[in-house]
Amino acid sequence: MDHLINITKADGTKEPFEESKLIYSLKNAGGEDEIVNKIVDHIQSEIHDGVSTSEIYGHAFKLLHSHSIPLAIKYSMRRAISDFGPDGFPFEKYIARILMKKDMKLL
């Protein structure tokens, strides 16, 4: 990349775009090198200064979905879980409530 691209995080702060973070998230969802590289190259060719992390995620999700629906689902699931909070506790409480409701219906 010829010049530094700053992205806007969900909290409004700005930071330099790091290709490695995008690669990590795509590979962590199970993306193979060839698909990951295509997606990263495509996104790098289209991002602009100030783009939000949500826009990058949405674009990556659409591209991943066009290659593999199961990988796209896994990619979106990881994002959904992380949206519950950094400590995971809200997610644990949410699952506990679901399980409690399920058990109550079985009684």
ZADO-1210 file (C-alpha; in nm, 4 decimals, padded with zeros to 6 digits):
<atoms>
<atom x="00.0000" y="00.0000" z="00.0000" code="MET" pos="1"/>
<atom x="00.1482" y="00.3347" z="-00.1037" code="ASP" pos="2"/>
<atom x="00.0136" y="00.5458" z="00.1807" code="HIS" pos="3"/>
<atom x="-00.1202" y="00.4944" z="00.5282" code="LEU" pos="4"/>
<atom x="-00.4935" y="00.4303" z="00.5479" code="ILE" pos="5"/>
<atom x="-00.6581" y="00.5097" z="00.8795" code="ASN" pos="6"/>
<atom x="-00.9699" y="00.3196" z="00.9752" code="ILE" pos="7"/>
<atom x="-01.2395" y="00.4213" z="01.2223" code="THR" pos="8"/>
<atom x="-01.3049" y="00.1735" z="01.5000" code="LYS" pos="9"/>
<atom x="-01.6482" y="00.1183" z="01.6559" code="ALA" pos="10"/>
<atom x="-01.5613" y="00.3497" z="01.9464" code="ASP" pos="11"/>
<atom x="-01.4746" y="00.6312" z="01.7034" code="GLY" pos="12"/>
<atom x="-01.0993" y="00.6134" z="01.7439" code="THR" pos="13"/>
<atom x="-00.8768" y="00.5966" z="01.4397" code="LYS" pos="14"/>
<atom x="-00.5896" y="00.3605" z="01.3782" code="GLU" pos="15"/>
<atom x="-00.3840" y="00.2510" z="01.0785" code="PRO" pos="16"/>
<atom x="-00.5314" y="-00.0298" z="00.8708" code="PHE" pos="17"/>
<atom x="-00.3426" y="-00.3504" z="00.9475" code="GLU" pos="18"/>
<atom x="-00.3698" y="-00.6163" z="00.6806" code="GLU" pos="19"/>
<atom x="-00.2524" y="-00.8735" z="00.9344" code="SER" pos="20"/>
<atom x="-00.5661" y="-00.8260" z="01.1478" code="LYS" pos="21"/>
<atom x="-00.7927" y="-00.8910" z="00.8505" code="LEU" pos="22"/>
<atom x="-00.5878" y="-01.1946" z="00.7494" code="ILE" pos="23"/>
<atom x="-00.6017" y="-01.3290" z="01.1047" code="TYR" pos="24"/>
<atom x="-00.9793" y="-01.2924" z="01.1289" code="SER" pos="25"/>
<atom x="-01.0390" y="-01.4611" z="00.7931" code="LEU" pos="26"/>
<atom x="-00.8000" y="-01.7469" z="00.8687" code="LYS" pos="27"/>
<atom x="-00.9445" y="-01.7860" z="01.2152" code="ASN" pos="28"/>
<atom x="-01.2834" y="-01.8477" z="01.0515" code="ALA" pos="29"/>
<atom x="-01.1207" y="-02.1256" z="00.8493" code="GLY" pos="30"/>
<atom x="-01.0358" y="-01.9399" z="00.5291" code="GLY" pos="31"/>
<atom x="-00.7670" y="-02.1001" z="00.3148" code="GLU" pos="32"/>
<atom x="-00.4715" y="-01.8902" z="00.1997" code="ASP" pos="33"/>
<atom x="-00.5953" y="-01.8502" z="-00.1580" code="GLU" pos="34"/>
<atom x="-00.9379" y="-01.7182" z="-00.0558" code="ILE" pos="35"/>
<atom x="-00.7951" y="-01.5026" z="00.2227" code="VAL" pos="36"/>
<atom x="-00.5413" y="-01.3434" z="-00.0136" code="ASN" pos="37"/>
<atom x="-00.8101" y="-01.2688" z="-00.2749" code="LYS" pos="38"/>
<atom x="-01.0343" y="-01.1053" z="-00.0172" code="ILE" pos="39"/>
<atom x="-00.7524" y="-00.9007" z="00.1369" code="VAL" pos="40"/>
<atom x="-00.6332" y="-00.7832" z="-00.2065" code="ASP" pos="41"/>
<atom x="-00.9872" y="-00.6853" z="-00.3037" code="HIS" pos="42"/>
<atom x="-01.0494" y="-00.4934" z="00.0182" code="ILE" pos="43"/>
<atom x="-00.7136" y="-00.3180" z="-00.0004" code="GLN" pos="44"/>
<atom x="-00.7973" y="-00.1989" z="-00.3496" code="SER" pos="45"/>
<atom x="-01.1236" y="-00.0442" z="-00.2310" code="GLU" pos="46"/>
<atom x="-01.0711" y="00.0887" z="00.1210" code="ILE" pos="47"/>
<atom x="-01.0283" y="00.4583" z="00.1817" code="HIS" pos="48"/>
<atom x="-00.9101" y="00.6758" z="00.4653" code="ASP" pos="49"/>
<atom x="-01.1645" y="00.6845" z="00.7477" code="GLY" pos="50"/>
<atom x="-01.3495" y="00.3666" z="00.6477" code="VAL" pos="51"/>
<atom x="-01.5118" y="00.1975" z="00.9465" code="SER" pos="52"/>
<atom x="-01.4205" y="-00.1446" z="01.0738" code="THR" pos="53"/>
<atom x="-01.7876" y="-00.2366" z="01.0247" code="SER" pos="54"/>
<atom x="-01.7651" y="-00.1505" z="00.6558" code="GLU" pos="55"/>
<atom x="-01.4497" y="-00.3590" z="00.6182" code="ILE" pos="56"/>
<atom x="-01.6149" y="-00.6488" z="00.8005" code="TYR" pos="57"/>
<atom x="-01.9287" y="-00.6222" z="00.5853" code="GLY" pos="58"/>
<atom x="-01.7263" y="-00.6203" z="00.2671" code="HIS" pos="59"/>
<atom x="-01.5126" y="-00.9131" z="00.3811" code="ALA" pos="60"/>
<atom x="-01.8251" y="-01.1045" z="00.4817" code="PHE" pos="61"/>
<atom x="-01.9853" y="-01.0583" z="00.1382" code="LYS" pos="62"/>
<atom x="-01.6700" y="-01.1697" z="-00.0392" code="LEU" pos="63"/>
<atom x="-01.6273" y="-01.4679" z="00.1910" code="LEU" pos="64"/>
<atom x="-01.9945" y="-01.5573" z="00.1435" code="HIS" pos="65"/>
<atom x="-01.9446" y="-01.5660" z="-00.2338" code="SER" pos="66"/>
<atom x="-01.6632" y="-01.8200" z="-00.1852" code="HIS" pos="67"/>
<atom x="-01.8034" y="-02.0302" z="00.0983" code="SER" pos="68"/>
<atom x="-02.1293" y="-01.9934" z="00.2872" code="ILE" pos="69"/>
<atom x="-02.0144" y="-02.2113" z="00.5830" code="PRO" pos="70"/>
<atom x="-01.6994" y="-01.9978" z="00.6253" code="LEU" pos="71"/>
<atom x="-01.9050" y="-01.6794" z="00.6066" code="ALA" pos="72"/>
<atom x="-02.1369" y="-01.8104" z="00.8770" code="ILE" pos="73"/>
<atom x="-01.8417" y="-01.8943" z="01.0999" code="LYS" pos="74"/>
<atom x="-01.6903" y="-01.5494" z="01.0318" code="TYR" pos="75"/>
<atom x="-02.0158" y="-01.3764" z="01.1255" code="SER" pos="76"/>
<atom x="-02.0634" y="-01.5958" z="01.4332" code="MET" pos="77"/>
<atom x="-01.7256" y="-01.4939" z="01.5695" code="ARG" pos="78"/>
<atom x="-01.8187" y="-01.1285" z="01.5202" code="ARG" pos="79"/>
<atom x="-02.1561" y="-01.1767" z="01.6880" code="ALA" pos="80"/>
<atom x="-01.9983" y="-01.3398" z="01.9912" code="ILE" pos="81"/>
<atom x="-01.7372" y="-01.0673" z="02.0223" code="SER" pos="82"/>
<atom x="-02.0156" y="-00.8062" z="02.0126" code="ASP" pos="83"/>
<atom x="-02.1354" y="-00.9405" z="02.3478" code="PHE" pos="84"/>
<atom x="-01.8308" y="-00.7835" z="02.5073" code="GLY" pos="85"/>
<atom x="-01.4595" y="-00.8316" z="02.5601" code="PRO" pos="86"/>
<atom x="-01.4905" y="-01.0399" z="02.8752" code="ASP" pos="87"/>
<atom x="-01.7481" y="-01.2834" z="02.7388" code="GLY" pos="88"/>
<atom x="-01.9576" y="-01.2573" z="03.0538" code="PHE" pos="89"/>
<atom x="-02.2665" y="-01.1075" z="02.8825" code="PRO" pos="90"/>
<atom x="-02.2566" y="-01.3963" z="02.6352" code="PHE" pos="91"/>
<atom x="-02.2373" y="-01.6483" z="02.9193" code="GLU" pos="92"/>
<atom x="-02.5366" y="-01.4863" z="03.0908" code="LYS" pos="93"/>
<atom x="-02.7299" y="-01.4911" z="02.7637" code="TYR" pos="94"/>
<atom x="-02.6648" y="-01.8626" z="02.7070" code="ILE" pos="95"/>
<atom x="-02.7482" y="-01.9389" z="03.0716" code="ALA" pos="96"/>
<atom x="-03.0857" y="-01.7666" z="03.0312" code="ARG" pos="97"/>
<atom x="-03.1595" y="-01.9633" z="02.7154" code="ILE" pos="98"/>
<atom x="-03.0758" y="-02.2885" z="02.8912" code="LEU" pos="99"/>
<atom x="-03.2841" y="-02.1946" z="03.1944" code="MET" pos="100"/>
<atom x="-03.5843" y="-02.1175" z="02.9741" code="LYS" pos="101"/>
<atom x="-03.5411" y="-02.4448" z="02.7902" code="LYS" pos="102"/>
<atom x="-03.5246" y="-02.6430" z="03.1140" code="ASP" pos="103"/>
<atom x="-03.8329" y="-02.4667" z="03.2497" code="MET" pos="104"/>
<atom x="-04.0335" y="-02.5685" z="02.9435" code="LYS" pos="105"/>
<atom x="-03.9319" y="-02.9306" z="02.9893" code="LEU" pos="106"/>
<atom x="-04.0654" y="-02.9452" z="03.3473" code="LEU" pos="107"/>
</atoms>
